Amino acid sequence: TSFAAHVANQFNSYETDRQMDSKQTIYATSNGVPMPHPYEAQRAGESGPLLLQDFHLIDLISHFDRERIPERVVHAKGSGAHGFFECTNPADDLTCLDIWSAKGKRCPVTVRFSTVGGEAGSHDCARDPRGFAVKFRTEEGNWDLVANNTPVFFLRDPAKFPHFIHTQKRDPSTHLTHADDSTMFWDYLSQNPESIHQVMILMGDRGIPDGFRFMHGYSGHSLKLVKKNGDWVYCQIHMKSMQGTKFLTQEESATKSPDHSQKDLYEAIQRGDYPKWSVEIQTMTPKQAEEVWAKQGINVFDLTHVWPQKQFPLRKVGEFTLNENAVNYFAEVEQAAFSPSHMPAGIEPSADPVLQSRLFSYPDTHRHRVGANYQQLPVNAARTAFKYGNFQRDGPMAFYNQGGRANYLSSIDPIQFRQRTIDYDKTHGHFQGHAITFLSQIRPEDFNAPRALWEKVWDEPARQRFIKNVTGKMEVCRDKEVLKRQITIFREVSDDIAQRLEKATGIKGYDGIKNMKFNGTHNGMSLDPGI
Ligand code: HEM
């Protein structure tokens, strides 16, 4: 009869809930009162109005009214699965990250793949980057690697992100997406030339992955690997698909089901064909970072650029395997909340301003999208080797409210502390100078990697497909000036691209971007900065 006995008997673990079986379940209202049938409604007489006393019907409908939570503001359409990570080649010479400390060390993972711009019901085969988020449940706390399938990104200034994303969404007036009206899409890109590397990838053969199993993932940002003594290196993390990569052409994508990637991933795991990724890192010392900036114009805080692999070779640390589908998609995938700021000791953010903004943005949106206690949900909760607690209490749906333990830093019921193990004096960089407010400036180096794609990486058929994809997208743009600007940015990559686009669209671009003014970007290439 005690409350303790009630809790012990009635509250199931999440695992028991996942295995619920209709054969052993009696239909009841939410307060546990059995009902003879779900299709019942109490009414005043044979054709009279419904009764307010009918808790069963109101219980049903009012819960239904609240079924939706906000979809993710970006990356709304996605697929997830569970599995495990295993360390194959420890990196303890570089970091005290527990999960990379010993060969054979394992932890459970949950992965969510996604498209970026579309809504929750949008097509899996959109020409769009793909999200690739991994939650490593390590014994030292959860680590989320919130990555994309491309090594670079459209921008290096976080203030541009909401603007950029709005142009990938529906037009506020026509309510059309860029499939039918690409004016906003090209307007943004043609004002922000630092996007060109990602635009080339997006419009090229790697623009539409053939399902999530066949794509790589990249941290994109530089992160920091830190040792106990405070020594650190910058690092980039790559997740290489051990299935290889596969992509769809524009034509092929049109023949696929809207849930192509979901179906492919789910069915592969159901039949035991478990997808795997190899986790590999590039590293760079702070001194090397200064050198690549001085000599090669590569800024480690700028994710529109990659680190050359010949100079900074990949080194493998482990593999992860996805061997378990979610039993309940909403509980285990939709409510999953990944954040680049969820980092255990041994890995830290770099000063990349886009990453810095993301550290704030994700938990902020989680509190809005899932609720203040999102970390308590089974899919998000940490499973550490030790019991952890803190002074966060209450709020909506507090389920793990830390019992009767003191809710303040008490001397009567003191919480335990672990000594800091890392020498923070060394890991934190030394920053000085004035506050700088404008982060983007176009430099000639911004066009090197896209030019290499066009001139060295792609063969002629790949170039032709690229021109066709870009032309197709330009056909639905309402503004000629926007296209002139975009063609000019392409000319900065290669005159060949600009000429082919001019021929295909009948629109003549400008000679080059040197004297152009961009409303989004400080054009360091011109004499007049234009801002
Ligand atoms: C999702 C913000 C850049 C990868 C999201 C979400 C927000 C967001 C608000 C929704 C999260 C949720 O509802 O749980 C931003 C901001 C950015 C930025 C403000 C830049 C200033 C990036 C970059 C990458 C990235 C550069 C990859 C390198 C992802 C992924 C997801 C996501 C993979 C989906 C996570 C999931 O599956 O739940 N982003 N993002 N984002 N973002 Fe970003």
Boltz pocket constraint, residues with backbone or C-beta under 6 A from the ligand:
constraints:
  - pocket:
      binder: B
      contacts: [[A, 71], [A, 72], [A, 73], [A, 74], [A, 75], [A, 78], [A, 112], [A, 113], [A, 114], [A, 130], [A, 131], [A, 132], [A, 133], [A, 146], [A, 147], [A, 148], [A, 150], [A, 153], [A, 157], [A, 158], [A, 159], [A, 161], [A, 218], [A, 219], [A, 220], [A, 221], [A, 333], [A, 336], [A, 337], [A, 338], [A, 353], [A, 354], [A, 357], [A, 358], [A, 361], [A, 362], [A, 365], [A, 366], [A, 369]]
      max_distance: 6.0
